[in-house]
């Protein structure tokens, strides 16, 4: 029987959620992020398809990049890596040339940015971290280092959207783009802050999305060469990811049926309430999660990775839906059980060679 480290990770997260008071929010978010970071830091480089990559993955490329002269770091091409990712590796190599420490620092960087946003804007930080870990985003970050770094940076830029600092936002998204070119899609979210996402609009968007489904292939073939590299066209290889499409749709539509939130307040209240405007933008991100996840109908899982830039907001969105509910403790317990069950049913399958989990010292 294989050692199930994720059982102990969930046990740890639940204990932190129960034992650390919500009033100690900083301590709580640090402890909640510490568990997932340690699991990623102590893993073998074989835990994560692209990390080992048959001996030519991120793990080995870190050592190669560390040997590049500083004067050539902005011009030397390493595989198909964006130059920003090469520079990111080089900066870490100044701290240590140990690839295992590189994995640890990368995980800490990702969780520092994501944890900060959950700390600032989550109704319940415990629930947000549990959902993040269970929803596939965490497991993907074991292998897709470049994109995980990129979506953590774009997610952090949410702070600048709220503060309406467009220059800071653009710089952040450009940095993410320099790490992984797919981050360019996030440039287009800035105007959504100014559009009220009402229930009527949600129904209209859903109708428009379904009408566009037959044309997804043509739209994708036209847009991808303009925004991304041509290689993304090769991802159009048959439908997949139906389970997450349905789940994202269900989550997005929940506020239409559960009235324990403020999405339906009157405009005069909404215009003068920053918290409601923040929740409105997060609702937009929930729609974008469903929209881009539905690309799985025309292609494999690789296409739907674009949705990660938006689905990272779902751990903020779900607690908001229930923020005025009675029996919150019971609801949060049920959500925890459901998402952990989802993790074991779907997320933890051997898609990225993460299960069975192996500690790095087991390879020595």
VOGU-3710 file (C-alpha; in Angstrom, 3 decimals, decimal comma):
1> xxxxxxxxxx> 0,000/0,000/0,000  1,428/3,397/-1,038  1,935/6,154/1,523  -0,847/8,736/1,148  0,720/12,047/2,094  -2,369/13,918/0,919  -4,458/12,319/3,688  -2,069/13,865/6,217  -2,078/17,157/4,322  -5,869/17,356/4,564
11> xxxxxxxxxx> -5,751/16,363/8,223  -3,238/19,141/8,841  -5,324/21,737/6,980  -8,496/20,749/8,836  -6,717/20,980/12,206  -5,357/24,442/11,344  -8,860/25,469/10,270  -10,322/24,269/13,563  -7,612/25,289/16,017  -6,389/28,647/14,703
21> xxxxxxxxxx> -8,848/31,477/15,263  -10,088/33,509/12,307  -9,022/36,582/14,259  -5,413/35,451/13,766  -5,811/35,621/10,005  -2,140/36,173/9,167  -1,004/33,203/11,249  -3,790/31,098/9,816  -3,008/31,752/6,154  0,726/31,187/6,753
31> xxxxxxxxxx> 0,068/27,829/8,409  -2,473/26,845/5,753  0,028/27,571/2,961  2,917/25,929/4,806  1,492/22,401/4,489  1,070/22,381/0,683  4,461/24,086/0,225  6,220/21,428/2,332  4,571/18,611/0,376  5,822/20,106/-2,889
41> xxxxxxxxxx> 9,247/20,930/-1,481  9,953/17,433/-0,142  8,786/15,570/-3,229  10,990/13,605/-5,535  11,607/15,334/-8,893  9,826/12,358/-10,450  6,577/13,636/-8,860  5,458/15,855/-11,705  5,609/14,854/-15,362  7,411/17,956/-16,646
51> xxxxxxxxxx> 9,695/18,339/-13,631  11,691/15,217/-14,447  10,687/15,001/-18,109  12,569/11,750/-18,821  15,740/13,376/-17,580  15,299/16,631/-19,524  12,690/18,494/-17,472  12,563/21,609/-15,292  14,745/19,935/-12,668  17,683/19,415/-15,013
61> xxxxxxxxxx> 17,139/22,672/-16,914  17,568/24,614/-13,676  21,159/23,389/-13,432  21,743/24,201/-17,093  20,358/27,736/-16,706  22,456/28,275/-13,580  25,593/27,768/-15,678  24,649/30,443/-18,222  26,736/33,635/-17,848  24,754/36,526/-16,398
71> xxxxxxxxxx> 25,551/38,637/-19,447  23,758/36,133/-21,690  20,744/35,406/-19,523  18,360/37,622/-21,520  19,364/36,202/-24,893  20,113/32,504/-24,383  17,238/30,279/-25,478  16,461/27,155/-23,459  14,040/24,857/-25,271  10,730/26,678/-25,737
81> xxxxxxxxxx> 10,979/28,441/-22,360  9,921/32,063/-22,261  12,838/34,318/-21,345  11,229/35,463/-18,117  11,244/31,900/-16,838  14,941/31,568/-17,698  15,653/34,723/-15,680  13,504/33,385/-12,809  15,682/30,259/-12,711  18,874/32,285/-12,830
91> xxxxxxxxxx> 17,775/34,428/-9,881  17,104/31,326/-7,789  20,512/29,909/-8,769  22,106/32,881/-6,992  20,585/31,537/-3,766  21,463/27,904/-4,393  22,378/25,628/-7,277  20,481/22,726/-5,680  17,534/21,751/-7,941  15,590/20,457/-4,949
101> xxxxxxxxxx> 15,803/23,881/-3,324  14,691/25,341/-6,648  11,454/23,327/-6,375  10,955/24,531/-2,800  11,536/28,213/-3,622  9,226/27,985/-6,644  6,453/26,494/-4,515  6,994/29,144/-1,831  6,842/31,896/-4,461  3,564/30,575/-5,903
111> xxxxxxxxxx> 1,886/30,155/-2,524  3,121/33,527/-1,258  1,269/35,331/-4,046  -1,851/33,153/-3,971  -1,943/33,059/-0,168  -1,702/36,850/-0,006  -4,780/37,299/-2,196  -6,742/34,723/-0,219  -5,670/36,522/2,953  -6,806/39,897/1,602
121> xxxxxxxxxx> -10,062/38,939/-0,067  -11,328/35,562/1,130  -14,427/35,293/3,294  -12,906/32,127/4,777  -9,189/31,477/4,193  -9,386/27,865/5,363  -12,073/27,022/2,839  -10,221/28,842/0,063  -7,021/26,835/0,602  -8,907/23,517/0,849
131> xxxxxxxxxx> -10,713/24,243/-2,429  -7,475/25,348/-4,123  -5,698/22,135/-3,109  -8,606/19,907/-4,171  -9,557/21,600/-7,427  -6,602/20,531/-9,557  -4,738/23,836/-9,409  -2,436/22,545/-6,689  -1,763/19,223/-8,383  -1,071/20,981/-11,669
141> xxxxxxxxxx> 1,509/23,177/-9,941  3,549/20,023/-9,211  4,322/19,739/-12,918  3,349/22,918/-14,820  5,827/25,175/-13,078  5,910/27,923/-15,696  2,161/28,342/-15,927  1,687/27,962/-12,166  4,137/30,825/-11,625  2,320/32,818/-14,311
151> xxxxxxxxxx> -1,188/32,361/-12,905  0,039/33,144/-9,382  1,372/36,489/-10,701  -1,830/37,326/-12,600  -3,832/36,351/-9,523  -1,714/38,689/-7,408  -2,477/41,463/-9,909  -6,086/41,274/-8,686  -4,863/43,546/-5,896  -4,074/46,213/-8,497
161> xxxxxxxxxx> -7,441/45,742/-10,212  -9,163/46,462/-6,898  -6,922/49,461/-6,268  -7,410/50,589/-9,904  -3,658/50,810/-10,502  -3,550/49,999/-14,188  0,219/50,482/-14,593  0,942/47,989/-11,799  -1,604/45,613/-13,312  -0,038/45,799/-16,777
171> xxxxxxxxxx> 3,476/45,280/-15,415  2,299/42,240/-13,430  0,571/40,649/-16,403  3,576/41,377/-18,610  5,816/39,619/-16,075  3,439/36,643/-16,097  3,467/36,706/-19,902  7,268/36,605/-19,851  7,023/33,406/-17,795  4,280/31,732/-19,851
181> xxxxxxxxxx> 2,848/33,259/-23,008  -0,716/32,081/-22,275  -0,927/34,753/-19,544  -1,642/37,329/-22,254  -5,301/36,335/-21,980  -5,441/38,078/-18,601  -4,805/41,519/-20,099  -8,463/41,615/-21,122  -10,030/41,334/-17,649  -9,380/44,939/-16,583
191> xxxxxxxxxx> -12,618/46,418/-18,087  -14,784/43,763/-16,389  -14,488/45,649/-13,101  -16,807/48,328/-14,500  -19,551/45,941/-15,665  -22,170/44,815/-13,156  -22,567/41,035/-13,299  -26,258/40,679/-12,451  -28,300/37,483/-12,447  -29,929/38,564/-15,709
201> xxxxxxxxxx> -26,518/39,040/-17,297  -25,432/35,624/-16,028  -28,378/33,986/-17,796  -27,685/35,976/-20,975  -23,988/35,035/-20,944  -24,896/31,405/-20,495  -27,184/31,544/-23,516  -24,544/33,269/-25,658  -21,926/30,710/-24,588  -24,117/27,779/-25,612
211> xxxxxxxxxx> -24,900/29,457/-28,947  -21,175/29,847/-29,611  -20,268/26,234/-28,784  -20,609/24,987/-32,400  -18,185/27,729/-33,493  -15,538/27,143/-30,798  -13,200/25,374/-33,193  -13,263/28,184/-35,763  -12,919/30,908/-33,110  -10,044/29,099/-31,437
221> xxxxxxxxxx> -8,228/28,565/-34,744  -8,496/32,305/-35,509  -7,648/33,744/-32,079  -4,818/31,434/-30,982  -2,286/32,457/-33,683  -2,958/36,114/-32,808  -2,471/35,795/-29,043  -0,395/32,678/-28,513  2,136/30,564/-30,285  1,036/28,244/-33,093
231> xxxxxxxxxx> 1,759/25,145/-31,003  -1,515/25,670/-29,095  -3,410/24,711/-32,243  -2,085/21,161/-31,795  -4,147/20,918/-28,610  -7,343/20,659/-30,654  -7,351/16,892/-30,492  -10,801/15,861/-29,331  -13,090/16,658/-26,439  -12,237/16,126/-22,782
241> xxxxxxxxxx> -12,580/17,679/-19,331  -16,381/17,332/-19,350  -16,490/16,758/-15,596  -14,877/20,110/-14,805  -17,003/21,940/-17,389  -20,150/20,736/-15,624  -18,719/21,471/-12,182  -17,614/25,004/-13,129  -21,032/25,691/-14,654  -22,782/24,438/-11,530
251> xxxxxxxxxx> -20,631/26,626/-9,268  -21,059/29,683/-11,476  -24,864/29,357/-11,457  -25,252/28,666/-7,726  -26,067/32,289/-6,801  -29,157/32,083/-9,035  -30,613/29,505/-6,671  -28,974/30,274/-3,321  -29,826/33,704/-1,952  -27,244/33,804/0,830
261> xxxxxxxxxx> -25,066/36,394/-0,914  -25,187/40,025/-2,084  -25,085/39,583/-5,863  -28,639/40,926/-6,223  -28,372/44,163/-4,226  -29,677/47,400/-5,715  -27,389/49,528/-7,871  -27,254/52,483/-5,485  -25,928/50,193/-2,747  -23,542/48,415/-5,106
271> xxxxxxxxxx> -21,952/51,617/-6,457  -20,898/52,776/-3,004  -19,639/49,461/-1,674  -16,126/48,287/-2,589  -16,705/44,840/-1,124  -19,653/44,252/-3,456  -17,617/45,458/-6,444  -14,850/43,000/-5,517  -17,386/40,177/-5,330  -18,830/41,260/-8,672
281> xxxxxxxxxx> -15,401/40,955/-10,343  -14,847/37,549/-8,744  -18,171/36,470/-10,238  -16,852/37,520/-13,633  -13,832/35,299/-13,051  -16,137/32,379/-12,204  -17,843/32,857/-15,578  -14,482/33,035/-17,361  -13,477/29,802/-15,611  -16,482/28,042/-17,114
291> xxxxxxxxxx> -16,037/29,748/-20,502  -12,411/28,713/-20,956  -12,866/25,314/-19,356  -15,537/24,616/-21,965  -12,762/24,770/-24,580  -12,256/21,163/-23,503  -15,156/20,324/-25,804  -12,914/20,926/-28,824  -9,583/19,857/-27,399  -7,681/18,045/-24,715
301> xxxxxxxxxx> -6,780/19,103/-21,199  -3,944/21,282/-22,517  -6,418/23,788/-23,972  -8,298/24,101/-20,698  -5,152/25,178/-18,890  -6,046/28,689/-20,042  -8,885/28,475/-17,502  -6,373/28,323/-14,625  -5,918/32,108/-14,799  -9,576/32,386/-13,784
311> xxxxxxxxxx> -10,385/29,214/-11,843  -7,878/30,287/-9,176  -10,660/32,734/-8,203  -13,170/29,946/-7,500  -11,784/29,400/-3,964  -12,774/33,049/-3,369  -16,113/32,751/-5,161  -17,514/29,690/-3,382  -17,266/31,073/0,192  -18,873/34,331/-1,026
321> xxxxxxxxxx> -21,935/32,399/-2,222  -22,592/31,198/1,324  -21,372/34,226/3,274  -24,851/35,056/4,683  -26,003/31,471/5,133  -27,203/30,064/8,422  -25,367/27,044/9,830  -22,109/28,118/8,163  -20,053/25,574/10,091  -22,197/22,753/8,750
331> xxxxxxxxxx> -22,020/24,129/5,193  -18,247/24,547/5,347  -17,892/21,003/6,690  -19,984/19,655/3,827  -17,956/21,648/1,274  -14,728/20,303/2,776  -15,966/16,707/2,538  -17,237/17,180/-1,022  -14,011/18,709/-2,296  -11,772/16,144/-0,608
341> xxxxxxxxxx> -13,975/13,437/-2,144  -13,594/15,155/-5,519  -9,841/15,223/-5,009  -9,658/11,466/-4,473  -12,192/10,705/-7,213  -10,689/12,915/-9,900  -7,829/15,262/-9,115  -5,400/12,816/-7,506  -5,427/10,324/-10,360  -2,064/9,741/-11,976
351> xxxxxxxxxx> -2,407/12,467/-14,633  0,871/14,161/-13,704  2,787/11,222/-12,158  2,331/12,725/-8,694  0,680/9,651/-7,205  2,228/7,595/-5,735  4,024/10,385/-3,884  7,751/9,847/-3,333  10,012/11,877/-1,016  13,224/13,181/-2,609
361> xxxx> 15,454/11,206/-0,241  13,912/7,949/-1,449  15,841/8,379/-4,708  19,176/8,784/-2,976
//
